[in-house]
Amino acid sequence: MVASMQRYEAQLLLDQVCQASPDIEMLALIEGDGQIRAHSPRETALSDVIAPLVVGVADVADRSAQELGRGMLESFLIEASQGVLVGRDLGDGTILAALARDRAALGLILHDLRECAKQLKGE
């Protein structure tokens, strides 16, 4: 799973995805306890803010999916007036989260997250 991937390798992968997807403003790999394993770009001021928010949203989304009989959480989306937050549960308590611009091609963002998640999990 993600735990077996070294922090350096995860950081390189997130950097590659951000460079290839200009609509992604920030990409973060966040552990279930709220610790950031890696994020790109590295100099962003949002890194301290995003982790606890993403963990909280993922927890609520997961409980909601289960209580509604929809199974385990795979991903969540928050659409706001100035952009979107997309999170993808990697299955081991780790969330891959992306902040994207308000006019981002959402289908491409979802695809990039799905592919990045596969690589992080070693699939």
For each residue, the residues with C-beta under 8 A, 3 or more apart:
1: 4 90 91 92 94 121 122
2: 5 10 29 37 90 92 94 120 121
3: 92 94
4: 1 122
5: 2 9 10 120 122
6: 9 10
7: 10 11 37 38
8: 11 12
9: 5 6 12 13
10: 2 5 6 7 13 14 29 37 38 120
11: 7 8 14 15 38 40 42
12: 8 9 15 16
13: 9 10 16 17 116 119 120
14: 10 11 17 18 27 28 29 38 39 40 116
15: 11 12 18 19 40 41 42
16: 12 13 19 20
17: 13 14 20 21 24 27 40 112 116
18: 14 15 21 24 26 27 40 41
19: 15 16
20: 16 17 112
21: 17 18 24 108 109 112
22:
23: 100 101 103 104 105 108 109
24: 17 18 21 27 98 99 100 104 109 112
25: 44 83 99 100 101
26: 18 39 40 41 44 46 47 50 98 99
27: 14 17 18 24 39 40 96 97 98 99 116
28: 14 36 38 39 40 47 50 51 54 96 97 98
29: 2 10 14 36 37 38 39 94 95 96 120
30: 34 35 36 37 50 51 54 55 94 95 96 97
31: 34 35 36 37 93 94
32: 55 93 94 95
33: 55 93
34: 30 31 51 52 55
35: 30 31 51
36: 28 29 30 31 39 47 50 51
37: 2 7 10 29 30 31 94
38: 7 10 11 14 28 29
39: 14 26 27 28 29 36 42 44 47 50
40: 11 14 15 17 18 26 27 28
41: 15 18 26 44
42: 11 15 39
43:
44: 25 26 39 41 47
45: 48 49
46: 26 49 50 99
47: 26 28 36 39 44 50 51
48: 45 51
49: 45 46 52 53
50: 26 28 30 36 39 46 47 53 54 97 99
51: 28 30 34 35 36 47 48 54 55
52: 34 49 55 56
53: 49 50 56 57
54: 28 30 50 51 57 58 85 87 95 97
55: 30 32 33 34 51 52 58 59 95
56: 52 53 59 60
57: 53 54 60 61 76 78 85 87
58: 54 55 61 62 73 76 87 89 95
59: 55 56 62 63
60: 56 57 63 64
61: 57 58 64 65 73 76 87
62: 58 59 65 66 72 73 89
63: 59 60 66 67
64: 60 61 67 68
65: 61 62 68 70 71 72 73
66: 62 63 69 70 71 72
67: 63 64
68: 64 65
69: 66
70: 65 66
71: 65 66
72: 62 65 66 89
73: 58 61 62 65 76 89
74: 88 89
75: 86 87 88 89 110 113
76: 57 58 61 73 86 87
77: 84 85 86 87 106
78: 57 84 85 86
79: 84
80: 83 84 85 102
81: 102
82: 102
83: 25 80 99 100 101 102 104
84: 77 78 79 80 99 100 102 104 106 109
85: 54 57 77 78 80 97 98 99 100
86: 75 76 77 78 97 98 100 106 109 110 113
87: 54 57 58 61 75 76 77 95 96 97 98
88: 74 75 95 96 97 113 114 117
89: 58 62 72 73 74 75 94 95
90: 1 2 94 95 96 117 120 121
91: 1 94 121
92: 1 2 3
93: 31 32 33
94: 1 2 3 29 30 31 32 37 89 90 91 120
95: 29 30 32 54 55 58 87 88 89 90
96: 27 28 29 30 87 88 90 113 116 117 120
97: 27 28 30 50 54 85 86 87 88
98: 24 26 27 28 85 86 87 109 112 113
99: 24 25 26 27 46 50 83 84 85
100: 23 24 25 83 84 85 86 104 106 109
101: 23 25 83 104
102: 80 81 82 83 84
103: 23
104: 23 24 83 84 100 101 108 109
105: 23 108 109
106: 77 84 86 100 109 110
107: 110 111
108: 21 23 104 105 111 112
109: 21 23 24 84 86 98 100 104 105 106 112 113
110: 75 86 106 107 113 114
111: 107 108 114 115
112: 17 20 21 24 98 108 109 115 116
113: 75 86 88 96 98 109 110 116 117
114: 88 110 111 117 118
115: 111 112 118 119
116: 13 14 17 27 96 112 113 119 120
117: 88 90 96 113 114 120 121
118: 114 115 121 123
119: 13 115 116 122 123
120: 2 5 10 13 29 90 94 96 116 117
121: 1 2 90 91 117 118
122: 1 4 5 119
123: 118 119
